Amino acid sequence: MEKFFKLKEAGTNVKTEVLAGITTFMTMAYILAVNPQMLSAAGMDSEAVLIATCLASFVGTLCMALMANYPFALAPGMGLNAYFAFTVCGNMGYPWQVALFAVFVEGVIFIVLSLTKVREAIFNAIPFTLKKGVGAGIGLFVAFIGLQDAKIVADDSSTLVTVCNFRGNWHTAGICALLALIGLAIIAILEIKNVKGSILIGIISTWVLGMIFEAAGVYRPGSYKIVDGIYKASAKGSVFFASVFPSKLGITDFSKLGETFGQCFNVDFANVGFVNILVVMFSFLFVDMFDTIGTLIGVSDRAGMLDKEGKLPRVQNALLADAVATCAGAVFGTSTTTTYVESSAGVGAGGRTGLSSVVTALLFLVAIFFAPVFISIPGFAVAPALIYVGFLMLSAILDINFRDIREAFPAYLAVLAMPLTYSIAEGISIGVISYVIINTIGNLVMKDKKKITPLMYVLAVLFILKYVFL
């Protein structure tokens, strides 16, 4: 393992890598519950999607480990699965087989782009300062997700978001928020004490506390309706607070995979139309490309893997692994498989090589057999890890020179946009457009010229066209 993964060179060891791999898996395990639920809305069998999700995550993460030797994990992407189910199969009315075909073709195109170094060129074209802004923005985005999972941040009709109503929602959202805050405190204290695996310990401790609170009747699972910001018990509730105890220990029915496996090639093109396929495919292509690039920038920056020029060594291999995972996921029967920003949790726990990804990949394979256990990991137990990792990633903002407005302001807009638009891709888009516009104008009126690569102009035009036509 030392020879293959170069552990000493990366300043790590087997124990740290294993803990990091487990931590990454724990922060990503929610996808085992969410993805089947999402894609079942498109008419797909939820158990088949669960198996496909595990297999796609296993293949993708293992490819990342063996091809690029990075501690990055892959799984069907959030946002992309919603687009798959509710836009392509919902609003557009296409069969899910058509959506899977579009995902597969997108993956093939990405393989070609990765082999020809086009994606690597895009990665390297983004200015160093903007990359730092992307890293910090992902930190805020991850923390925002954690605050939502913990129920600390709640919806509000007038201000869009507000803090949890602890008194009115004590047995539901209130206790979830409290447990998440306790978990966050546990992680922070352990970090101060330099305890290895502090993030993983925080997740497990919060989960155990949740079990104790549920057994004591303090946390009350069930269906609820939101009335004036208060969760009211209801037989037909719009919100369900699940039990934190595993529902069962049964083995998955593997024969279900036959319902989705290879269905991406079972498409009736006569009833779809070539142009329609192109629109769907391009949408997947665009979001996946810049979500992946943004995630790689943010997570690798946090791990100190970017060189002095802001480039990531072996980035071509990392992007190729991501592309192969997308194709494999489509064949198994799931939406676009992409590099996960939750990999930053494993990096925060000390993961620096592909060995941690091997551990994560194997856990996804094991999860096929014990899915009910992993599905039971509550959002409020994972939330402290996401919030703390957000703090770690936000430190990238310290490398931005705020005295240079032409460099700092586009980075600031990227940071601001990611959590507020709930999209890494939108943050990069706004950052690139603003960087090109501000520095083009600056080069016309100032003696100090900023170098803007031709590819940055191309990206800016493409982003603008996206807002105009998509």
Summary of the structure (lengths in Angstrom):
residues: 470
radius of gyration: 21.9
end to end distance: 46.8
largest distance: 69.7
contacts: 1780
relative contact order: 0.21
helix: 67%
strand: 6%
